[in-house]
Amino acid sequence: MKEKKNIDDLFKEGFKNFEASPSPHVWENIQAKLSAKDSDKKVIPLWIKWGGVAALLALLLTVGNAVFNNSENNIPPVITEENSDVNKALVNENKVDAIEIVSEEKSIPIETVDNSSEEKGKIKKSSDKTSSVNEAVAKNETIIKRDNDIPVTSDKKAVVEENDTNNIPKEVIPETNKTETEVAKTDESNKRSIFDAINEKEDEAVVVSNNKPDKRWDINPNIAPVYYSSLGEGSSIDPTFSDNQKSGDVNLSYGVLVSYNLNKRLSVRSGISNVNLSYSTTGIELGIGPVSAATQSIEYNKTTNVLIVVDSGTLNATSSDDVFGDVTPKSTSGEASINQKLSYLEMPLELKYALVNNKIGVNLIGGFSTLFLNNNEVFVEAGDFNETLGKANNLSSLSFTTNIGLGLNYSFSQKLMINIEPMFKYQLNPYSDSSVEYKPYYIGVYSGLSFKF
Amino acid sequence: MTLEELILNCKKQDLKAQEELYKKFSSILFSVCLKYSRDYHEAEDNLQDAFITILSRIEQFKGKGSFEGWMKRITVNTVLQKYRKQRVYNLSNEEQIEEEGEIEIEVSAIPLDFLLKIVQELPDRYRLVFTMYVLDSYPHKEISEEMGITVGTSKSNLARARKILRVKIEDYREEEK
C-alpha cells in the first residue's frame, strides 16, 4: 500500500488510539510521595498541639499560682499553725492557773455556764487577734497581756456577781485574785515564748516571700535589628538560584511583650510584634520576555514584557535547539540582585527562666512564635535601577518559629529594668511548597525597657 | 463506584480511591507523557509528577467539563513546566525561518514505536510544539501562550519539526528496502 500522505495525518492516525501502560513502580513512587506529603502536613498540627499544651500549662500555672497566692495573703497556713502552737504554749504554761480557774469555775453554781461560754468566746476572739496581728511584735505583746487579763478580770467580776446571787464562800475571791497575779507572773515567761515564736514566724515568712515575685506583671516594648538567613542551600525564589550567592539583610522588628511572673525565676510571656525580613540573591542577569518564561514562584501583575531574572550566563548560552522563550537581555549598570522582602506579624509564647536574678539578671528564653504573613515582595536591584516584580506565591500565610535566646537585664529600680535579648528563631514551615530547600531563620537582638507592676 | 464517587473520595484523600483513579487513567495519561517527553524514563517521571499534582489539586475540579480532559491538561502543563524549567533562551529571530508547505510522504505501514521514537528525539521545543499542534490539536495561539513564545516562533518550530520527522521517515524507508 503506497500513497502520498500529509505527515500530520500520518502521525494523527498513528497516535489515534495510542495508550501505554506505565510500569508498576510509578504507582509505588506516587504512593511513597503521597505518604511523605501527609507526614509533611502533620508538622503543623503537631506544633499547634504543642503550642496548645504549652499555653494550657502556662494558663494552669498562672491560675493555680494566683489562687495559691491569694490564700497565702489572707492566712498563710504556716503562720496559723505557728499561732496555734503559740496558743498551745500559752495554754501549757498557764496550765496550772487554768486548771485552778477551771476548778474554781466548777465550784461555781449553775449560772456560770453562761459565763464560761462567754469566756470561751473571748478566748477565741483573742486568738483571732493574735493571728491577724502576727507581724506586729509589740502589739502582740500588749494584746496577749490584755487577753490574759481580760478573762481573769471578767472571771473575777463573774465571781463577784455570782457571789452576790449565789452565796459562794468568800475564800473563792482571794483565790481568784491570786490567779490574777499568777497569770501576771506567767506573762513574763509567755512573753519570751511569744517573741521566740514570732521570730520563728518571721523567718518562715521570709522564706515564703523569697519565692514570690515582687511584681507579677511586666510590660516590655522592644525593638531589634533582625538578620535573616538560611541554614540550607537553596533558594525560595527559584531552584536555579540555589548555588548563587545569597546574603541576608538586617531589618527591624518592633513590638511589645507582656510577661507574667510565675515565681521569682520563671515567667511566661506573649505579645505582638512586627518583623521585617529580607535577603538578596546575586549572580543573576535580567531580560525582558513573556511571563511563562519567568520564575514560577513569582506572581507577576502582567503577562508580557515582564522582567525576567535568570542565573548568570543563561541568556548568553544561545542554542538553536533546546530553546525556550524569546527573552531580550537587559543591560544593567552594576551587579544585579533579586531581593525578597517579607513582613510578618509575630505572636510569641515563651518561657523565661532566670539563672541569675539580682540587679543584673541572666535568663534563658525558649518558646515559639506564630507568624502571620503580612506583606511580601520580590524586587530587582541593579545600580540605580529598581523594579518590583510581584509577590512570591509559595509563602505560607501562617507559619511557626521555634525560639531560643539569652536575656540579660539590669534593674534600675523595683519598677524599671532594661533588657537585651539575643534570640534565634528558626522558621518551621515558611513555604507552602515543601520542595523549597531554603531553611530560613532569623537572629535578633531585642532591647527594650520593662515596666513592672 | 461511579467516576463522581471516585472523585469525591479522592478529594477526601482516600488512598484506595486514589489507587483506583490511577489504575483507571494511568495508561491514557502515560500516553500523553510519552508524546511530550524525551524518552520512556522521563515519561514515567512526568506521569508521576503529574498524577501527584492531579491528586493535590483535585479539590479544584468543580465538575465543569470532562474530568479526563482536566487531567490531561494538568499532565501537559506538568510536562511543559518541566521542560520550561530547563531554561535556555534562544535570542535569534526564529520567525525569519521560512514556512514550508505541507510535506507529503509515501506511506506504508510504519510502526507506532518508530513514530513515537522520532517524536521523542525531537529537540524539546519542537517536540512540544509538534505534539501540541498535530497530536493534540492545540491552535498556534494557545501554544504560543502556553510556551511563552510568539505565534511565529510556534509556526517555525512546527515546520522544523516536520522537516526533521520527514527525513527520519525517509531514512527508515530506505533501510526497509
Interface residues (C-beta under 8 A of the other chain):
Chain A: M1 K2 E3 K4 K5 N6 I7 D8 L10 F11 K12 G14 F15 F18 E19 A20 S21 P22 S23 V26 W27 N29 I30 Q31 K33 L34 K37 D38 P239 T240 G287 G289 P290 V291 S292 A293 Q296 V310 T314 L315 A317 T318 S319 S320 D321 D322 V323 F324 G325 D326 V327 T328 P329
Chain B: Q13 L15 Q18 E19 Y22 S26 S27 I28 F30 S31 L34 K35 A43 E44 L47 Q48 F51 I52 L55 S56 Q81 Y83 R84 K85 Q86 R87 V88 Y89 N90 L91 S92 E94 E102 I103 E104 I105 E106 V107 S108 A109 I110 L112 L115 L116 V119 P123 D124 R125 Y126 V134 L135 E145 E146 M147 G148 I149 T150 T153 R162 L165 R166 I169
